[in-house]
Amino acid sequence: MRVATIKLADDSIHLAVIDADGVRVLDLMQVDNCHNLADLLYSPDPIGLAKYLIDPNAPPIPEEEVKFLAPVDRQEIWAAGVTYKRSQVARMEESETGASHYDRVYSADRPELFFKATPSRVSGPGDPVRVRFDSGWSVPEPELALMVSPEKTLVGLTIGNDMSARDIEGENPLYLPQAKLYRQCCGLGPCVLIPEEPLDRAGTKIELSIERDGEMVFSGETDVDQMARGLEDLIGWLGKENDFPNGAVLLTGTGIVPPDEFTLENGDEVSISITGIGTLTNPVVKD
């Protein structure tokens, strides 16, 4: 089941289920303890609750008539790095001083985890993601994102764009927070897939396309089975000596890296698609 936070033409905000017929608004007045998407995802039976809250008298709304908002309320956003072989190679190429660190962390028991964003720094579908003005080499990083409950369990999947200033991190690995965490540094959405069965890693494709002036300037794809880490393993490491009373979002790393000569420019459009979830599209700003 796919669920989302949406805004209608009258600017009202709702929770909704997305199915083959369109967008179905949920009637939250039927219960007392479900006020936002996190409440739904962290409930004992989110799929059952969502089905119960569907308004049977409201016709489905076409997806193009609603605005999908970022599927984040008060959660912290974290990210894992060097979880795909392609990312390991790219990070070693960009950093002369830190290449051996990236090589070792790919196969180490402990993964690379870093704080990525606060909710205010997250862009939803259609909203801009940013290239730092002081970066001359920045790329999007298309990633499967995990919705993690306060009990540190996986409750949903969405699409993440971990914007990255490769030149800043490449200059010195200690600059990672500046390369990763800034305003509009992360895209999330358009909805959350609540898994009803174990994820088919090989069948879950991640696709990236970047358009500039209406022309495709880069595209690439991979699948989740290329990830060297397990989803529950990453959540387990994130939860060591950490509590998340509001839950968390964990981006799981990228396996798609544009060539070294490519950098995002102002006005580019980045689209990331993941099987079963949908497509997250964001324009790029740099000023």
C-alpha positions in Angstrom: 0.0 0.0 0.0 1.2 3.5 -0.8 0.3 6.4 1.5 1.1 10.1 1.3 0.6 13.6 2.6 -1.1 15.7 0.0 -2.3 19.3 -0.6 -5.5 19.9 -2.5 -6.4 22.9 -4.7 -8.0 24.6 -1.7 -4.7 24.4 0.1 -6.1 21.8 2.6 -3.7 19.1 3.7 -4.7 15.5 4.0 -3.4 12.0 4.4 -4.2 9.7 1.4 -3.9 6.3 -0.1 -2.7 6.0 -3.7 -4.0 3.1 -5.7 -4.8 2.2 -9.3 -7.9 4.5 -9.3 -6.1 7.6 -8.0 -5.7 9.3 -4.7 -8.1 8.5 -1.8 -8.4 11.0 1.0 -8.4 9.5 4.5 -11.0 10.7 7.0 -9.0 11.3 10.2 -12.1 12.3 12.1 -12.9 8.6 12.6 -10.1 8.2 15.1 -8.5 10.2 17.9 -4.8 9.2 17.6 -4.0 9.7 13.9 -3.1 13.3 13.0 -0.2 12.9 10.5 1.7 10.5 8.3 4.0 9.4 11.1 1.0 8.5 13.4 -0.3 6.3 10.6 3.0 4.6 9.9 3.8 4.0 13.5 0.4 2.5 14.4 0.2 -1.2 15.1 -1.5 -2.0 11.8 -0.9 0.9 9.4 -2.4 -0.9 6.4 -5.5 -1.8 8.3 -5.9 1.7 9.7 -5.5 3.3 6.3 -8.2 1.0 4.8 -10.5 1.8 7.7 -10.0 5.6 7.2 -10.7 5.7 3.5 -13.8 7.8 2.9 -16.1 5.5 0.9 -18.2 8.5 -0.2 -15.3 10.5 -1.6 -14.4 9.7 -5.3 -10.7 9.1 -6.0 -8.8 12.2 -7.2 -6.5 12.0 -10.2 -2.8 12.2 -9.1 -2.1 15.2 -11.3 -4.7 17.2 -9.4 -2.9 17.0 -6.0 0.4 18.2 -4.7 2.4 15.5 -2.9 4.3 16.8 0.1 7.5 15.5 1.6 6.6 12.4 3.7 8.3 13.7 6.8 6.9 15.3 9.9 9.4 15.6 12.8 11.8 12.8 11.9 15.5 13.2 11.8 17.0 12.3 8.3 20.1 10.2 8.3 22.1 8.6 5.5 24.4 5.7 4.8 27.4 6.0 2.5 29.5 3.6 0.4 26.9 0.8 0.4 27.2 0.1 -3.3 30.4 -0.8 -5.2 29.9 2.1 -7.6 29.8 4.5 -4.7 33.0 3.1 -3.2 34.8 3.6 -6.5 33.5 7.1 -7.0 34.4 8.2 -3.5 37.9 6.9 -3.8 38.3 8.7 -7.2 37.1 12.0 -5.8 39.3 12.0 -2.7 43.1 11.5 -3.0 43.6 12.0 0.8 40.7 9.8 1.9 40.6 7.0 -0.7 41.7 4.2 1.7 38.9 5.2 4.2 36.2 4.7 1.6 37.8 1.4 0.5 37.8 0.0 4.0 34.3 1.2 5.1 32.7 -0.6 2.1 33.6 -4.0 3.5 33.8 -3.1 7.2 31.2 -4.4 9.7 30.3 -0.9 10.8 28.8 1.2 8.0 29.3 4.9 7.3 26.3 6.8 8.8 25.9 10.5 9.0 23.2 13.1 9.8 21.7 14.4 6.6 18.9 16.8 7.3 16.3 18.2 9.6 12.7 18.3 8.2 13.0 22.0 7.4 15.9 21.2 5.0 13.8 18.6 3.0 12.2 19.3 -0.3 9.1 17.5 -1.4 8.1 16.6 -5.0 8.3 19.6 -7.3 10.2 21.7 -4.8 13.8 22.8 -5.5 16.8 20.9 -4.3 20.0 23.0 -4.0 23.6 23.0 -5.2 25.8 25.0 -2.8 27.0 28.3 -4.3 30.6 27.3 -3.3 30.5 24.0 -5.1 31.7 23.4 -8.6 31.0 19.7 -8.7 27.7 18.5 -7.3 25.4 15.6 -8.1 22.2 14.0 -7.0 22.4 10.7 -5.2 19.2 8.6 -5.9 18.5 6.3 -2.9 16.0 4.0 -1.3 14.9 5.7 1.9 13.7 3.8 5.0 11.0 5.1 7.3 12.0 4.0 10.8 9.7 3.9 13.7 10.5 5.1 17.3 10.9 1.4 18.1 13.6 1.3 15.3 11.7 -1.0 13.0 11.2 -0.6 9.2 7.7 0.7 8.6 7.9 2.1 5.0 9.9 2.9 2.0 10.2 6.1 0.0 12.6 7.8 -2.5 15.4 10.0 -1.4 17.8 12.4 -3.2 21.0 12.9 -1.1 22.4 16.0 -2.8 26.2 15.9 -2.6 29.0 18.4 -3.2 31.6 16.0 -4.4 34.4 18.6 -4.7 34.0 19.7 -1.1 34.0 16.2 0.4 36.8 15.2 -2.0 39.0 18.0 -0.8 38.9 16.6 2.7 36.7 13.9 4.1 36.3 16.0 7.3 34.2 18.4 5.1 31.5 15.8 4.7 28.9 17.7 6.8 29.3 20.8 4.6 29.1 18.7 1.5 25.9 17.0 2.6 23.9 19.1 5.1 22.7 22.6 4.0 19.3 24.1 3.0 17.3 22.2 0.5 19.9 19.4 0.6 17.5 16.5 0.5 14.5 15.4 -1.6 12.0 12.9 -0.3 8.7 11.5 -1.7 6.3 11.3 -3.4 4.8 8.7 -1.1 5.6 5.9 1.3 5.2 2.3 0.3 4.1 0.2 3.3 5.6 -3.2 2.5 3.2 -6.1 2.7 5.8 -8.7 2.0 9.7 -8.9 2.0 11.3 -6.5 -0.5 12.3 -8.1 -3.8 15.7 -6.5 -3.8 16.7 -7.7 -7.3 13.3 -6.6 -8.7 13.4 -3.1 -7.1 15.0 -0.9 -9.7 16.3 2.6 -9.0 16.5 4.9 -12.0 17.9 8.4 -12.3 17.4 10.9 -15.1 18.6 14.5 -15.3 17.2 17.0 -17.9 18.7 20.3 -18.9 16.8 22.7 -21.2 14.5 19.9 -22.1 17.3 17.5 -23.1 18.4 14.4 -21.2 22.0 14.9 -20.0 22.4 11.8 -17.8 20.5 8.7 -17.0 21.4 5.6 -15.1 19.9 2.7 -13.2 20.7 0.0 -10.6 18.8 -2.3 -8.3 18.6 -2.7 -4.5 20.2 -6.1 -4.8 23.5 -4.3 -5.6 23.6 -2.9 -2.1 26.2 -4.6 0.1 24.2 -4.0 3.3 20.9 -5.3 4.5 18.1 -2.8 5.4 17.6 -4.1 8.9 21.4 -4.2 9.4 21.6 -0.4 8.6 18.7 0.3 10.9 20.4 -1.7 13.6 23.6 0.3 13.4 21.7 3.6 13.3 19.9 2.7 16.5 23.0 1.8 18.5 23.1 4.3 21.4 20.5 6.4 19.6 16.8 7.1 20.4 14.3 8.4 17.9 11.1 9.5 19.7 9.8 11.0 16.5 11.1 8.2 14.3 13.8 8.6 11.6 14.3 8.5 7.8 17.4 6.6 6.7 18.8 7.0 3.1 20.6 3.8 2.1 23.3 4.9 -0.3 23.6 5.3 -4.0 24.6 2.9 -6.8 24.3 5.5 -9.6 27.0 8.1 -10.0 27.3 10.5 -13.0 30.7 10.8 -14.7 33.4 13.0 -13.1 33.0 15.7 -15.7 29.3 16.1 -14.9 27.9 18.6 -12.4 24.4 19.9 -11.8 23.5 23.3 -13.0 20.8 25.8 -12.1 17.5 24.9 -13.8 18.3 21.2 -14.2 15.5 18.7 -13.4 16.3 15.6 -11.4 13.9 12.6 -11.5 14.3 9.4 -9.4 12.1 6.4 -9.9 11.9 3.3 -7.7 9.8 0.2 -8.4 6.6 0.2 -6.4 7.0 3.7 -5.0 6.8 6.1 -8.0 8.9 9.1 -9.2 10.4 12.0 -7.3 11.1 15.0 -9.4 12.8 18.2 -8.3 14.2 21.3 -10.1 17.7 22.3 -9.2 18.6 25.8 -7.9 22.1 27.4 -7.5 22.5 31.0 -6.6 
